[in-house]
């Protein structure tokens, strides 16, 4: 780690800012049971209309409901399906049917870092649209506007150093000035090879990495990485 504080922080999502099983254990089952009724009840919504038009374009000659059911059953990463899921999840977060899962230490630290001029970006295997949605409905208020970007595996796989090098370019910050926080040791390895500073977040109290500094939350990570701590 360099002597100067990091100029940017790259944040993983699951297991780091939210529980590791939230997407697979909560969001996906929620969409599986409610997406089709939600779409049927929202056909006058412009965003839903746009997504349905993309479904028809992708599979012409078949009712969009049938296509969506097929995609849902197989968890296919079709962009129109992801768009409709995000609309469903946003509605559920707004009306309180779903609680935003961001850990309580995250928001205060992100506000402190951005207030000190640190750039933020997120990088997750989950779609960028979902990352933005979760940070937009954080406890204590919208955090999404603090981020310079939300990145998913379209920029490259998380276990590849080249992906982190591309992300540093997108953030306009040299890799050695970026701190990457994640629960996943293999991803931290790739970030370190690319030249980033690293800190493992251990929410579950498991064994700490022998190759990376480790913290139980974002407050501890700030101290380790030389970042501003909450006032």
C-alpha positions as CSV (number, residue, x, y, z in Angstrom):
1,X,0.0,0.0,0.0
2,X,1.4,3.4,-0.9
3,X,2.0,6.3,1.5
4,X,-0.8,8.5,0.1
5,X,-4.5,7.7,0.7
6,X,-6.3,6.0,-2.2
7,X,-7.9,8.3,-4.7
8,X,-10.7,5.9,-5.5
9,X,-12.5,2.9,-4.0
10,X,-13.9,0.0,-6.0
11,X,-16.6,-1.9,-4.2
12,X,-17.9,-5.4,-4.6
13,X,-21.5,-6.0,-3.8
14,X,-22.5,-9.4,-2.4
15,X,-20.8,-10.3,0.9
16,X,-19.2,-6.8,0.9
17,X,-21.9,-4.2,0.9
18,X,-24.9,-6.5,1.1
19,X,-25.4,-10.1,2.4
20,X,-23.8,-12.7,0.2
21,X,-27.1,-14.6,-0.4
22,X,-29.4,-11.6,-1.0
23,X,-29.5,-11.9,-4.8
24,X,-29.9,-15.7,-5.1
25,X,-31.8,-16.2,-1.9
26,X,-34.2,-13.1,-2.0
27,X,-34.3,-11.3,-5.3
28,X,-34.4,-14.2,-7.7
29,X,-37.1,-16.1,-5.9
30,X,-39.1,-12.8,-5.5
31,X,-38.9,-12.3,-9.3
32,X,-39.7,-15.9,-10.1
33,X,-43.0,-15.7,-8.2
34,X,-44.0,-12.1,-9.0
35,X,-42.6,-10.9,-12.3
36,X,-45.2,-12.1,-14.7
37,X,-48.1,-10.8,-12.6
38,X,-46.2,-7.5,-12.2
39,X,-45.8,-7.2,-16.0
40,X,-49.4,-8.0,-16.7
41,X,-50.5,-5.3,-14.3
42,X,-48.1,-2.7,-15.6
43,X,-48.6,-2.8,-19.4
44,X,-49.4,1.0,-19.4
45,X,-46.0,1.8,-17.8
46,X,-43.7,3.2,-20.5
47,X,-40.6,1.4,-19.2
48,X,-42.4,-1.9,-19.1
49,X,-43.6,-1.3,-22.7
50,X,-40.1,-0.6,-23.8
51,X,-38.8,-3.8,-22.2
52,X,-41.7,-5.9,-23.7
53,X,-40.9,-4.5,-27.1
54,X,-37.3,-5.8,-26.7
55,X,-38.7,-9.2,-25.6
56,X,-40.7,-9.4,-28.8
57,X,-37.7,-8.3,-30.9
58,X,-35.6,-11.0,-29.3
59,X,-38.1,-13.8,-29.9
60,X,-40.5,-12.7,-32.7
61,X,-43.7,-14.8,-33.2
62,X,-44.0,-15.8,-29.6
63,X,-46.1,-14.1,-26.9
64,X,-43.7,-12.1,-24.7
65,X,-45.2,-13.7,-21.6
66,X,-44.1,-17.1,-22.8
67,X,-40.6,-15.8,-23.6
68,X,-40.3,-14.3,-20.2
69,X,-41.5,-17.5,-18.5
70,X,-38.8,-19.4,-20.4
71,X,-36.1,-17.0,-19.5
72,X,-37.1,-16.9,-15.9
73,X,-37.2,-20.6,-15.5
74,X,-33.6,-20.8,-16.8
75,X,-32.3,-17.6,-15.2
76,X,-31.1,-16.4,-18.6
77,X,-29.3,-13.0,-18.5
78,X,-31.4,-11.5,-21.2
79,X,-31.3,-7.7,-21.0
80,X,-35.1,-7.2,-21.3
81,X,-35.6,-9.6,-18.5
82,X,-33.1,-7.8,-16.3
83,X,-34.8,-4.6,-17.1
84,X,-38.2,-5.9,-16.0
85,X,-36.7,-7.5,-12.9
86,X,-35.2,-4.2,-11.9
87,X,-38.6,-2.4,-12.4
88,X,-40.2,-5.0,-10.1
89,X,-37.5,-4.8,-7.5
90,X,-37.6,-1.0,-7.5
91,X,-41.3,-1.0,-7.0
92,X,-40.9,-3.5,-4.1
93,X,-38.2,-1.4,-2.5
94,X,-40.2,1.8,-2.8
95,X,-43.4,0.3,-1.3
96,X,-41.5,-1.6,1.5
97,X,-42.3,-5.1,0.2
98,X,-38.5,-5.6,0.0
99,X,-36.0,-4.1,2.5
100,X,-32.8,-2.7,1.0
101,X,-30.0,-5.0,2.3
102,X,-27.1,-2.6,2.4
103,X,-25.2,-3.0,5.7
104,X,-25.6,0.0,8.1
105,X,-21.9,0.8,8.1
106,X,-21.7,1.3,4.3
107,X,-23.6,4.5,3.8
108,X,-21.8,6.6,6.4
109,X,-18.4,5.6,5.1
110,X,-19.3,6.2,1.5
111,X,-20.6,9.7,2.4
112,X,-17.4,10.3,4.3
113,X,-15.2,9.2,1.4
114,X,-16.9,11.1,-1.3
115,X,-17.0,14.2,1.0
116,X,-13.2,13.9,1.1
117,X,-13.0,13.7,-2.7
118,X,-12.5,9.9,-3.0
119,X,-14.1,8.5,-6.2
120,X,-16.4,5.5,-5.9
121,X,-17.3,2.7,-8.3
122,X,-18.9,-0.7,-7.9
123,X,-17.9,-3.9,-9.6
124,X,-20.0,-7.0,-9.3
125,X,-21.1,-10.2,-11.1
126,X,-24.6,-8.7,-10.7
127,X,-25.9,-6.5,-13.5
128,X,-25.0,-2.8,-13.2
129,X,-28.7,-1.9,-13.2
130,X,-29.2,-4.0,-10.1
131,X,-26.2,-2.4,-8.4
132,X,-27.5,1.1,-9.0
133,X,-30.9,0.1,-7.8
134,X,-29.7,-1.3,-4.5
135,X,-27.5,1.7,-3.8
136,X,-30.3,4.1,-4.7
137,X,-32.6,2.7,-2.0
138,X,-30.0,2.4,0.8
139,X,-31.0,3.0,4.4
140,X,-30.5,6.7,5.1
141,X,-31.0,7.8,1.5
142,X,-29.8,7.4,-2.1
143,X,-26.1,6.5,-2.4
144,X,-26.1,5.9,-6.1
145,X,-25.3,9.4,-7.1
146,X,-22.0,9.2,-5.4
147,X,-20.7,6.5,-7.8
148,X,-18.7,7.3,-10.9
149,X,-19.8,4.0,-12.4
150,X,-21.4,0.6,-11.9
151,X,-19.6,-2.2,-13.7
152,X,-20.4,-5.8,-14.2
153,X,-18.7,-8.7,-16.0
154,X,-19.3,-7.1,-19.4
155,X,-16.0,-5.3,-18.7
156,X,-14.3,-8.7,-17.9
157,X,-14.4,-11.5,-15.4
158,X,-13.6,-10.6,-11.8
159,X,-10.8,-13.1,-11.5
160,X,-8.8,-11.5,-14.3
161,X,-6.3,-8.7,-13.6
162,X,-7.0,-7.2,-17.0
163,X,-10.6,-6.5,-15.9
164,X,-9.3,-4.4,-13.0
165,X,-6.9,-2.5,-15.3
166,X,-9.8,-1.6,-17.6
167,X,-11.8,-0.4,-14.6
168,X,-9.0,1.9,-13.4
169,X,-8.9,3.4,-16.9
170,X,-12.7,3.9,-16.8
171,X,-12.4,5.6,-13.4
172,X,-9.5,7.7,-14.7
173,X,-7.3,6.7,-11.8
174,X,-4.0,4.7,-11.9
175,X,-4.5,1.2,-10.5
176,X,-2.1,1.9,-7.6
177,X,-4.4,4.7,-6.4
178,X,-7.5,2.4,-6.3
179,X,-8.5,0.4,-3.2
180,X,-10.6,-2.6,-4.0
181,X,-12.8,-4.0,-1.2
182,X,-14.4,-7.4,-1.6
183,X,-15.2,-10.6,0.4
184,X,-13.8,-12.8,-2.4
185,X,-10.1,-13.7,-2.1
186,X,-9.6,-14.7,-5.7
187,X,-11.0,-11.4,-6.9
188,X,-8.7,-9.6,-4.5
189,X,-5.8,-11.5,-5.9
190,X,-6.6,-10.3,-9.4
191,X,-7.0,-6.7,-8.3
192,X,-3.6,-6.9,-6.5
193,X,-1.9,-8.3,-9.6
194,X,-3.3,-5.3,-11.5
195,X,-1.7,-3.0,-9.0
196,X,-4.6,-2.1,-6.8
197,X,-4.6,-1.9,-3.0
198,X,-6.9,-4.5,-1.4
199,X,-8.9,-5.2,1.7
200,X,-11.0,-8.3,2.3
201,X,-14.4,-7.7,4.0
202,X,-15.2,-10.6,6.4
203,X,-18.9,-10.2,7.3
204,X,-19.4,-13.8,8.3
205,X,-16.4,-14.0,10.7
206,X,-14.6,-16.6,8.6
207,X,-10.9,-17.1,8.3
208,X,-9.0,-14.0,7.2
209,X,-7.0,-14.0,4.0
210,X,-3.3,-14.6,4.4
211,X,-2.6,-12.5,1.2
212,X,-4.7,-9.4,1.9
213,X,-5.5,-7.1,4.8
214,X,-8.9,-8.0,6.3
215,X,-11.7,-6.0,8.0
216,X,-15.1,-6.9,9.4
217,X,-16.8,-3.8,8.0
218,X,-16.2,-0.6,6.0
219,X,-15.1,1.4,9.1
220,X,-12.2,-1.0,9.7
221,X,-11.4,-1.1,6.0
222,X,-11.1,2.7,6.1
223,X,-8.5,2.5,8.8
224,X,-6.5,-0.2,7.0
225,X,-6.5,1.6,3.7
226,X,-5.8,5.1,5.1
227,X,-9.2,6.4,4.0
228,X,-11.3,9.0,6.0
229,X,-13.3,7.5,8.8
230,X,-16.8,8.4,9.9
231,X,-16.9,11.6,11.9
